[in-house]
């Protein structure tokens, strides 16, 4: 039985001057799954997601999302995806409700439908009480939630999230998690990047491990974890960091006395 592919990446490269950020990766991400793109800081996760979503042009390679080429058919692709990038920039002088109204109408949705969906999202994401507050006054968690609401408003087939839980309090994180689990249960696809292995292990059923611009392992979570007791342990083995004790070099650290 063939598996539907939500995102296909072939020979993807990106350099910034002499530095290779993404080194010719190939990936086929299955549809209807909760997919984690994991790796240490600087692995190339954000660069990869930026190219996959059409925010950054690759040097070489092809990216297809639900069968459409990201760079040859950008309108079709962007109609089918939602994106919550890292360092999200929002229209801060709008209220949360105004931001969703603007986003929905920009997407071409009828006004009444935008209002209905916006009200539901604000309620589910616990933002109804702050819907008339300017986004500039939102906390980090609230900004992540209103950004997620804007990304979900048009009911995309694939949702891309770059570090969606970074800087988010536990209550907001649990709310976001519940919405995403409900979204994937409907058959949609979530692709999110993170370097927090415990979070990925608890959320994802398919994982790609990225190190130094290359994919070291990919597939169902159980396959990538293998015989390791946890994804964290498997990840450390994949990146060659298992058992290292670099802190032993800091023989001067501790004791509390300056010397």
JOCOR-V367462 format. One record per residue. N is the residue number from 1. RES is the residue in one letter. PSI is psi as a letter, one per 40 degrees, with the letter a starting at -180 (999 if undefined). Layout:
N;RES;PSI
N;RES;PSI
This chain:
1;X;h
2;X;i
3;X;h
4;X;h
5;X;h
6;X;d
7;X;h
8;X;h
9;X;h
10;X;h
11;X;f
12;X;h
13;X;i
14;X;h
15;X;i
16;X;g
17;X;b
18;X;e
19;X;h
20;X;h
21;X;d
22;X;h
23;X;g
24;X;f
25;X;i
26;X;h
27;X;i
28;X;h
29;X;h
30;X;i
31;X;i
32;X;f
33;X;i
34;X;h
35;X;h
36;X;h
37;X;h
38;X;i
39;X;i
40;X;i
41;X;h
42;X;e
43;X;d
44;X;e
45;X;d
46;X;d
47;X;d
48;X;d
49;X;d
50;X;d
51;X;d
52;X;d
53;X;e
54;X;e
55;X;e
56;X;h
57;X;h
58;X;i
59;X;d
60;X;i
61;X;i
62;X;h
63;X;h
64;X;h
65;X;h
66;X;f
67;X;e
68;X;h
69;X;h
70;X;d
71;X;d
72;X;d
73;X;f
74;X;d
75;X;d
76;X;d
77;X;d
78;X;e
79;X;e
80;X;e
81;X;i
82;X;i
83;X;h
84;X;g
85;X;i
86;X;i
87;X;f
88;X;h
89;X;h
90;X;i
91;X;g
92;X;e
93;X;e
94;X;i
95;X;i
96;X;d
97;X;d
98;X;d
99;X;d
100;X;d
101;X;d
102;X;d
103;X;d
104;X;d
105;X;d
106;X;d
107;X;e
108;X;e
109;X;i
110;X;i
111;X;d
112;X;d
113;X;d
114;X;d
115;X;d
116;X;d
117;X;d
118;X;d
119;X;d
120;X;d
121;X;d
122;X;d
123;X;d
124;X;d
125;X;e
126;X;f
127;X;e
128;X;d
129;X;e
130;X;e
131;X;d
132;X;e
133;X;i
134;X;i
135;X;d
136;X;d
137;X;e
138;X;i
139;X;i
140;X;d
141;X;d
142;X;d
143;X;d
144;X;d
145;X;d
146;X;d
147;X;d
148;X;d
149;X;d
150;X;d
151;X;d
152;X;e
153;X;d
154;X;e
155;X;g
156;X;i
157;X;d
158;X;h
159;X;h
160;X;h
161;X;h
162;X;h
163;X;f
164;X;e
165;X;e
166;X;h
167;X;e
168;X;h
169;X;i
170;X;d
171;X;d
172;X;d
173;X;d
174;X;d
175;X;d
176;X;d
177;X;d
178;X;d
179;X;d
180;X;d
181;X;d
182;X;d
183;X;d
184;X;d
185;X;d
186;X;e
187;X;e
188;X;i
189;X;h
190;X;h
191;X;h
192;X;i
193;X;i
194;X;i
195;X;e
196;X;h
197;X;d
198;X;d
199;X;d
200;X;d
201;X;d
202;X;d
203;X;d
204;X;i
205;X;e
206;X;h
207;X;i
208;X;h
209;X;h
210;X;h
211;X;h
212;X;f
213;X;e
214;X;i
215;X;h
216;X;d
217;X;i
218;X;i
219;X;a
220;X;i
221;X;d
222;X;d
223;X;d
224;X;d
225;X;d
226;X;b
227;X;e
228;X;i
229;X;e
230;X;i
231;X;d
232;X;d
233;X;d
234;X;d
235;X;d
236;X;d
237;X;d
238;X;d
239;X;e
240;X;f
241;X;e
242;X;h
243;X;e
244;X;i
245;X;g
246;X;d
247;X;e
248;X;e
249;X;e
250;X;g
251;X;e
252;X;e
253;X;h
254;X;i
255;X;d
256;X;e
257;X;h
258;X;h
259;X;999
